[in-house]
Amino acid sequence: MKSSRNPKFGIFVTGTDTGVGKTVVAASLLSRFRAGGVDAVPMKPVQTGCRLSQGRQVAPDLAFCLKAVRLNPGRRDRADMAPYCFSPACSPHLAAKEAGDRISLPVIERAFRRLSRAHDVVVVEGAGGVLVPLNDRQTMLDLMIRLRLPVLLVARPGLGTLNHTLLSLQTLHGAGLTVLGVILNQAAPGRWGRIEDDNVRTIERFGGVKVLECVRYGETV
């Protein structure tokens, strides 16, 4: 498989699961870039659980990111930012099948190339985790390999995160991808204690990466 070479820069935000806070992290990255004068834009290649508004599907994660940085892209950019939008709130491959569609990686790559030519940075947010199926043969990992962007992994901080996070890191490293680090995001209310503190050290030791930030519930990334 040929990999695209981004002429500028991008980051791929993935997670160990759904609901771990990928969108919040993506929005924070966009805010930081744009605050520094960098023309950074979001991309959500595949969005499930969309809602219909004024005759078109609205991708909620993309809408969140655009609102966070006060961006109102034109029609072409907006289409490239969310090439696949589906109403069913389920895995991308199933949502596409139920919609009578099939997710194509070349379609996503072409949209990404157009965005990367027009802007300085593209922050790409995946759906679900690393090995979520996109069609009957390919997963989110295949998309990451195709785009060849450095990857930021978002994970839960509490009990159970070690297996999910280390397996995800092993898969990313095994694919030859550059992992920028891990962000532990407490997406639900709860106590932060010795387990969470030890998880930081354990992920760094066994995963061979830095935990870049630990975000407690209610804090801003």
Phi, psi and omega in degrees: 000132178279142179254139177285152175247109181293122182291345180239257184202152176201166176224139176253118179264116177238176182218171176279348186189179172276150177078018181267352177108024180300318184294319178297318179294316178300316179296322179295318177300315179300317180298318181293316178299310185291328176296334178269010178084013180266132178281086181254138180227155179270158171216130175239090188303322180225124179232124172254168182071032180282161176241151180272128178219122180053041175081006179224155179283131179252124178277112186298323181293317177296317180300321178299314181294317180297318179294322183298328182248013176055049178254138175229081185291159175288175186300317183294312179298316182298320178295321179289332181288336180217073185294332181233115179233128183228145180287316183300134179270080182207186180302144183307318183295322180286319179299318179295317180299316181293335179270000181073029183234172175220130181285127181247123179296320177301324178298315179295317181297319179296321177296318179297318180299318179298316179296318183291334176286329186268343186225164183286317186224137173242120176263108184263126178251123177285178176247130181064223183253192188294321185253023176295128181293139175258329175210201185282355181229335190240152181242179177300329178299320178299323177293317179300317179297320182293318182280335177055043177265152170296146189247138173246125183258125178256133184218162172284152182270342193269196182304130180102347184284336186299310181298312181299315185289316182291323176295319179297316179296318179300319180293316180296314179296320181296334179274359179079018181273150176277122179257116181291327181154188183240141169245122176267117186241118179276093188281348181228156180301146179168165181280145173252115185222211187295326179296313181296318179298319180289327179299324178300309182295321183291318178298318180294320183289312184274333184269345179067028179223168175268142167275107190285324180209149173240112184254114179279156184306129179094345178277162175265138179295000000 
